[in-house]
Amino acid sequence: MTDPVARVTATPAALELIAKLEKRHGALMFHQSGGCCDGSAPMCYPRDEFIVGDYDRLLGSIGGAPFYISGPQFEYWQHTALIIDVVPGRGGMFSLEGPEGLRFLTRSRLFTDDEWAALRSLDAARTA
């Protein structure tokens, strides 16, 4: 089932970096925790080397890589669409893009009223 509104998307630059990292490391996944060490940077890992927690929520995928967010972080950001971008600089110490001299960055925008209504309807249908 495809959600009518994407909770997470990626810029062309981010998709390009994801493809490059996937060639080097195999299947990938992302996690946005908002923890003290991560800040607003999504972390990119080999898909089988990160254990998703019980409270983590799958938002969607970018470049074929699943994108999870911690439950508490989702509560803060549930009204926003996440846009994953790439900027020059050093990423999180455990994130795969570090050696590239680039880092993933989360940008966001508020959902429109129509998008928010569609998401609320979908959430209600899933919990019914």
C-alpha positions as semicolon CSV with decimal commas, in nm:
position;residue;x (nm);y (nm);z (nm)
1;M;0,000;0,000;0,000
2;T;0,142;0,337;-0,101
3;D;0,068;0,634;0,121
4;P;-0,108;0,921;-0,057
5;V;0,134;1,170;0,098
6;A;0,509;1,112;0,130
7;R;0,637;1,171;0,481
8;V;0,997;1,162;0,357
9;T;1,155;1,254;0,023
10;A;1,509;1,320;-0,097
11;T;1,671;1,581;-0,317
12;P;1,851;1,473;-0,636
13;A;2,187;1,529;-0,461
14;A;2,082;1,301;-0,175
15;L;1,961;1,033;-0,418
16;E;2,293;1,051;-0,601
17;L;2,488;1,002;-0,278
18;I;2,259;0,716;-0,171
19;A;2,327;0,537;-0,502
20;K;2,703;0,586;-0,458
21;L;2,696;0,455;-0,102
22;E;2,480;0,159;-0,199
23;K;2,732;0,054;-0,465
24;R;3,004;0,058;-0,199
25;H;2,815;-0,083;0,102
26;G;2,516;-0,274;-0,035
27;A;2,157;-0,221;0,082
28;L;2,114;0,083;0,308
29;M;1,872;0,220;0,563
30;F;1,827;0,554;0,741
31;H;1,740;0,641;1,097
32;Q;1,647;0,983;1,234
33;S;1,671;0,976;1,612
34;G;1,710;1,335;1,722
35;G;1,934;1,211;2,002
36;C;2,215;1,415;2,151
37;C;2,477;1,268;1,920
38;D;2,276;1,288;1,600
39;G;2,101;1,624;1,615
40;S;1,896;1,675;1,301
41;A;2,118;1,460;1,082
42;P;1,970;1,136;0,955
43;M;2,212;0,848;0,994
44;C;2,281;0,612;0,703
45;Y;2,375;0,250;0,782
46;P;2,416;-0,081;0,601
47;R;2,065;-0,225;0,617
48;D;2,153;-0,528;0,829
49;E;2,378;-0,345;1,075
50;F;2,123;-0,133;1,262
51;I;1,853;-0,277;1,486
52;V;1,529;-0,086;1,457
53;G;1,365;-0,035;1,795
54;D;1,009;-0,115;1,898
55;Y;0,917;0,254;1,900
56;D;1,083;0,344;1,571
57;R;0,846;0,429;1,289
58;L;0,896;0,362;0,919
59;L;0,823;0,687;0,734
60;G;0,887;0,559;0,383
61;S;1,193;0,511;0,169
62;I;1,439;0,726;-0,021
63;G;1,645;0,587;-0,305
64;G;1,512;0,242;-0,215
65;A;1,643;0,268;0,142
66;P;1,388;0,248;0,427
67;F;1,377;0,558;0,644
68;Y;1,290;0,524;1,014
69;I;1,238;0,786;1,282
70;S;1,232;0,736;1,658
71;G;0,888;0,745;1,817
72;P;0,954;1,053;2,031
73;Q;1,104;1,238;1,734
74;F;0,802;1,144;1,523
75;E;0,572;1,299;1,785
76;Y;0,755;1,631;1,742
77;W;0,776;1,616;1,362
78;Q;0,455;1,437;1,263
79;H;0,315;1,755;1,106
80;T;0,613;1,794;0,875
81;A;0,734;1,638;0,553
82;L;1,103;1,551;0,582
83;I;1,325;1,638;0,288
84;I;1,664;1,469;0,299
85;D;1,938;1,676;0,140
86;V;2,318;1,671;0,123
87;V;2,555;1,950;0,222
88;P;2,934;1,973;0,245
89;G;3,076;1,881;0,581
90;R;3,130;1,597;0,821
91;G;2,831;1,372;0,895
92;G;2,758;1,170;1,205
93;M;3,052;0,961;1,314
94;F;2,874;0,632;1,241
95;S;2,693;0,741;0,926
96;L;2,829;0,601;0,599
97;E;2,860;0,931;0,413
98;G;3,130;1,068;0,645
99;P;3,432;0,981;0,425
100;E;3,268;1,149;0,126
101;G;3,313;1,499;0,272
102;L;2,933;1,536;0,263
103;R;2,659;1,491;0,517
104;F;2,292;1,419;0,498
105;L;2,072;1,692;0,638
106;T;1,702;1,690;0,721
107;R;1,502;1,985;0,598
108;S;1,130;2,005;0,654
109;R;0,809;2,177;0,562
110;L;0,467;2,167;0,723
111;F;0,209;1,949;0,554
112;T;-0,069;2,139;0,384
113;D;-0,416;2,109;0,537
114;D;-0,516;1,862;0,263
115;E;-0,202;1,651;0,313
116;W;-0,253;1,646;0,690
117;A;-0,619;1,541;0,651
118;A;-0,516;1,257;0,416
119;L;-0,252;1,135;0,662
120;R;-0,491;1,151;0,957
121;S;-0,749;0,954;0,761
122;L;-0,489;0,691;0,670
123;D;-0,371;0,663;1,032
124;A;-0,730;0,621;1,151
125;A;-0,792;0,345;0,895
126;R;-0,476;0,161;1,004
127;T;-0,573;0,165;1,371
128;A;-0,938;0,066;1,312
